[in-house]
Amino acid sequence: MLFVIASVEKTLDPPARPQCDDGQMEEARDLLEAQRRQALQRLASLTGDFDEVVAASRDSNADDEHDPEGATIAFERSQVTSLVQQVQKQLTEIEAAFDRLSAGTYGSCELCGQPIAPARLRARPAARTCITCAELRPT
């Protein structure tokens, strides 16, 4: 019976303590808000670019394979789509960082649990991992 109690106590981890003080949390929130605004502006611009590429393809010969400009239009459409996906991923990372701020886990590495260096968080406010773990992750 004592073994069961000991194993239950061991599974109850103490609540995660914030790795950042209030000033660092406010700075992180400001940096994340700025990054969110920039990403949303970029997304709006890219969406406009995509609409222009689509409109241009409507006005051109629909046979991309034999049209000398067709490959360029298809390439541009693909490039803009890729850039939109990158911005959407960045927005997802920013939202996840806001979630970590709310949960009190912002500033803790998701892999090892150690604090993420303040300089890294200033450079990459949405960082999920410390530099050591980031270097170990495959690209």
C-alpha positions in Angstrom: 0.0 0.0 0.0 2.9 2.4 0.7 4.3 1.7 -2.8 1.0 2.9 -4.4 1.0 6.1 -2.4 4.6 6.8 -3.3 4.0 6.2 -7.0 0.9 8.5 -6.9 2.9 11.2 -5.2 5.7 10.9 -7.7 3.3 11.4 -10.7 2.0 14.7 -9.2 4.5 17.1 -10.6 4.6 20.6 -9.1 3.0 23.3 -11.2 5.3 24.8 -13.8 6.8 28.0 -12.5 7.1 31.0 -14.9 10.6 31.3 -16.3 10.1 35.1 -16.9 9.4 37.9 -14.5 6.6 40.4 -15.1 8.8 42.8 -17.0 10.0 40.0 -19.3 6.5 38.8 -19.8 5.3 42.3 -20.8 8.3 42.7 -23.2 7.5 39.3 -24.7 3.8 40.2 -25.1 4.8 43.5 -26.9 7.3 41.7 -29.2 4.7 39.0 -30.0 2.0 41.7 -30.7 4.4 43.5 -33.1 5.3 40.2 -34.9 1.6 39.3 -35.1 0.8 42.8 -36.7 3.7 42.4 -39.2 2.6 38.9 -40.1 -1.0 39.9 -40.6 0.1 42.8 -42.8 2.3 40.5 -44.8 -0.5 38.0 -45.2 -2.9 40.7 -46.5 -0.2 41.8 -48.9 0.5 38.3 -50.1 -3.2 37.6 -50.5 -3.5 40.7 -52.7 -0.5 39.5 -54.7 -2.1 36.1 -55.1 -5.3 37.6 -56.3 -3.3 39.7 -58.9 -1.5 36.5 -60.1 -4.8 34.7 -60.5 -6.4 37.6 -62.3 -3.3 37.8 -64.6 -3.7 34.1 -65.4 -7.3 34.6 -66.3 -6.4 37.3 -68.8 -3.7 35.1 -70.4 -3.7 32.0 -72.5 -5.0 29.2 -70.2 -2.6 26.7 -71.8 0.3 27.1 -69.4 2.2 24.2 -71.0 2.5 25.9 -74.4 2.4 29.5 -73.4 5.8 31.1 -72.9 4.4 33.2 -70.0 2.5 30.2 -68.6 5.3 28.8 -66.6 6.0 32.2 -65.1 2.4 32.5 -63.9 2.4 29.0 -62.5 5.7 29.7 -60.7 4.5 33.0 -59.3 1.3 31.4 -58.0 3.3 28.6 -56.4 5.7 31.1 -54.8 3.0 33.2 -53.3 1.2 30.1 -52.0 4.4 29.0 -50.3 4.9 32.4 -48.7 1.3 32.5 -47.5 1.9 29.1 -45.8 5.0 30.4 -44.2 3.2 33.4 -42.7 0.4 31.2 -41.5 2.9 28.9 -39.8 4.5 32.0 -38.2 1.1 33.2 -36.9 0.4 29.7 -35.5 3.8 29.9 -33.6 2.9 33.4 -32.3 -0.5 32.2 -31.0 1.2 29.2 -29.3 3.6 31.6 -27.6 0.6 33.7 -26.4 -0.9 30.4 -25.0 2.4 29.7 -23.2 2.3 33.2 -21.7 -1.2 32.6 -20.4 -0.3 29.2 -19.1 2.8 30.5 -17.3 5.2 28.3 -19.2 6.6 30.9 -21.6 10.4 30.9 -21.4 10.7 27.2 -20.6 12.1 24.8 -23.3 9.4 22.4 -24.4 12.0 19.6 -24.8 14.3 19.8 -21.7 12.3 22.2 -19.4 15.2 24.5 -18.9 14.9 28.3 -19.1 15.2 29.8 -22.6 17.9 32.5 -22.6 16.4 36.0 -22.5 18.5 37.0 -25.5 16.9 34.2 -27.6 13.4 35.2 -26.5 14.1 38.8 -27.5 15.4 37.6 -30.9 12.7 35.0 -31.4 9.8 35.7 -29.1 7.9 32.6 -30.2 10.8 30.3 -29.5 9.7 26.9 -28.0 13.2 25.6 -27.3 16.4 26.6 -25.8 19.4 27.0 -28.1 20.9 23.7 -27.0 17.8 21.8 -27.9 17.2 23.8 -31.1 20.7 22.8 -32.3 19.9 19.1 -31.6 16.7 19.1 -33.6 16.8 18.0 -37.2 16.1 20.7 -39.7 
